[in-house]
Amino acid sequence: MPAPHTRVAPGSLDDEIENEMTTTKETYLSLYRTMVRIRRCEEQLARSYAAGTITGACHTYVGEEGVATGVCAHLRDDDAVFSTHRGHGHALAKGVPPRELVAELFGRVTGCSGGRGGSMHLFAPEVGMMGTSGIVGPCILQATGAGYSFQLRETDNVGVAFFGDGAVGNGAFHEGINLATIWDLPVLFICENNMYATEVAFSSSARNTDVAGRAAGYGLHAEAVDGNDVIAVYEAAGMAVERARQGGGPSLIECRTYRTRPHAEGMRDGGYRSQEEIDSWKARDPIEVFHRRLLDDGDIADTELQAIDAEIVDEIQQAVSFANDSPWPDPATVADHVYREVGA
């Protein structure tokens, strides 16, 4: 049975939202801080992996920081985010403390998943980080389910799915956006199109690589933005979040971006893509681009940005110390959280 809802005319609603949106100096500094936090944390995790401190997979988000930052800046703790194997940036942008992320990858009990999940299973419901997964596509259905729940409970919360270009060939993509569209669910579908699914070029696995363009077949509001431009992402996501909160239904935002490190730490960086391509995207680094823009605008001094840089370096160093000093999980608890306890 279809969920009850009140459909809002998207045109008039978008005009209203756009008129209310403002971006302040504090917003710019906050966006910069979040991107730098993600970058420095990921660089540290890459070093820790190389040193053997992290076992298992480690997929970094270097190069894509503008996407998670621009989207999550509009979310509250009670909004639900569902993510992928490359979810560190989403977790940090959603509010997971760096020390809990680092401790999780170190396998320590103080990690956000108690040291049980590692890189691909980050879970922090207290800030609305409802899980990352190495399985391609389910986050789309989970976010749709969250949106359905919010609609039934008549709240103004939104569900958000982050996924890569590889997921759009999955049945979950069709099922999720189709259901969200016909029921006007408060959901954001954020495609981080970084051009590769592991080491397979998107252009080799799909005839149509215009993800946003696919939305027309579903009657879904969609747009493509430069994922390396945090302001472009921030503005598009702001419109989409408010549209969803006010009953305007779901949106698909294709953020065209690029990961400048290997698919996962320990894997090759070339062979399936050229060094020239990697270098060209490094020249469009989202943090460097935003840094230059802030200085060129003249409202923010370089000393302010340097202060943030130093603050984040110290924060990540403290996170590593915290993780190293934290205990390992007690082996006696290995069966905890596997089965439902009687009476719980």
C-alpha positions, -999 to +999 in steps of 0.1 A: +000+000+000+015+034-009+027+056+019+006+086+027+022+118+015+014+153+003+030+161-030+045+196-033+049+213-066+087+212-072+090+245-091+075+268-065+092+250-037+126+252-053+122+290-058+113+293-021+143+272-009+167+291-032+156+324-018+162+312+018+197+297+012+226+318+025+263+310+028+284+327+054+321+329+063+315+305+091+300+280+066+331+283+043+354+277+073+334+247+084+335+232+049+372+237+048+378+222+082+358+191+073+376+185+040+410+189+057+399+166+085+390+139+061+422+143+040+446+143+070+428+114+086+430+094+053+466+101+048+473+089+083+453+057+077+473+051+046+506+054+065+492+032+093+482+005+067+517+006+052+532+002+087+511-028+093+490-012+121+458-017+100+449-052+088+423-060+062+410-036+036+415+002+037+398+022+010+406+059+013+386+089+002+415+111-009+403+133-038+366+130-031+363+151+001+341+178-015+312+154-019+307+141+016+315+175+030+290+194+008+262+169+014+266+162+051+269+199+060+231+200+056+223+169+077+213+166+113+222+137+137+187+123+132+191+121+094+203+086+082+233+081+060+241+047+044+275+043+028+299+021+008+333+004+012+348+039+008+330+054+037+356+070+060+348+105+045+311+100+050+316+090+086+338+119+094+316+144+076+285+130+094+301+135+128+320+104+138+351+116+158+384+109+141+397+090+171+367+066+169+374+060+132+411+055+137+405+032+166+380+011+146+405+006+118+431-003+144+407-030+157+404-014+192+374-016+215+370+022+215+363+022+177+329+033+165+320-003+159+338-016+189+368-028+168+346-054+152+339-038+118+371-023+105+372+000+074+341-013+057+317-016+086+315+018+103+284+023+125+275+053+147+237+056+150+241+084+175+251+107+147+230+091+120+258+071+105+238+039+098+266+018+084+290+012+056+292-019+035+315-036+010+285-050-008+276-028-038+242-013-039+223-021-007+228+015+007+204+027-020+177+004-007+185+011+029+182+049+024+149+044+006+137+023+035+148+050+059+129+076+039+098+054+039+101+052+077+104+089+081+074+094+058+052+070+078+062+087+111+056+121+095+090+136+105+111+159+084+142+136+084+159+125+052+177+093+042+209+096+022+227+070+001+263+075-011+273+051-039+297+049-067+293+047-105+296+009-103+264+007-083+242+022-110+244-011-129+230-029-099+193-038-096+192-020-063+197+013-081+166+008-102+145-005-074+155+021-049+150+052-070+118+038-086+102+032-052+114+065-038+100+084-068+066+069-069+061+074-032+078+108-031+101+096-003+125+121+015+157+105+001+189+118-015+208+095-039+244+107-041+264+091-069+301+096-065+311+090-101+349+086-099+350+069-133+361+035-120+346+005-103+377-009-087+399-010-118+371-012-145+364+021-163+328+032-161+329+037-199+337+000-203+308-012-182+280+012-194+270+026-227+254+055-209+277+071-184+254+101-177+241+090-144+220+121-138+205+117-172+191+083-163+167+100-138+144+112-166+131+077-171+119+076-135+106+112-133+132+119-106+147+153-100+184+150-108+215+171-116+252+166-122+277+187-104+315+190-102+322+168-072+356+186-067+338+219-062+325+217-026+303+248-030+286+233-061+279+201-040+268+222-010+244+242-030+229+213-049+226+192-017+211+221+002+183+224-023+177+186-023+177+182+014+152+211+019+131+198-009+129+164+008+122+179+042+093+199+028+076+170+010+091+176-024+104+140-028+137+124-037+167+137-057+197+122-075+229+142-075+257+129-097+290+142-083+318+138-108+350+133-090+381+112-088+401+092-063+438+099-065+449+069-045+445+032-055+412+016-052+424+002-018+457+005+000+482-021-012+468-022-047+483-008-079+477+028-089+483+025-126+480+000-154+442+006-158+445+044-158+473+067-170+496+088-149+486+118-170+450+112-160+458+110-123+480+141-125+453+161-143+428+153-115+454+160-088+456+195-103+419+198-095+423+188-059+391+199-041+409+212-011+435+232-031+408+246-053+387+257-024+417+271-005+425+293-035+389+304-039+387+314-002+418+335-005+408+351-038+374+361-024+393+381+003+370+375+032+392+348+048+429+353+057+455+326+050+463+327+087+428+315+095+432+285+071+467+278+085+452+277+120+426+251+109+454+230+092+474+230+125+443+222+145+435+192+123+471+179+123+470+179+161+436+163+162+447+134+140+479+129+160+457+127+192+434+102+174+463+079+166+476+081+202+441+074+215+438+044+192+472+030+202+465+034+239+430+017+236+426-020+245+418-048+221+383-063+224+380-090+250+380-124+233+353-135+256+329-111+239+334-126+204+298-138+202+283-106+214+260-087+190+256-118+169+223-131+182+194-113+199+196-118+236+164-133+252+143-107+268+161-078+250 
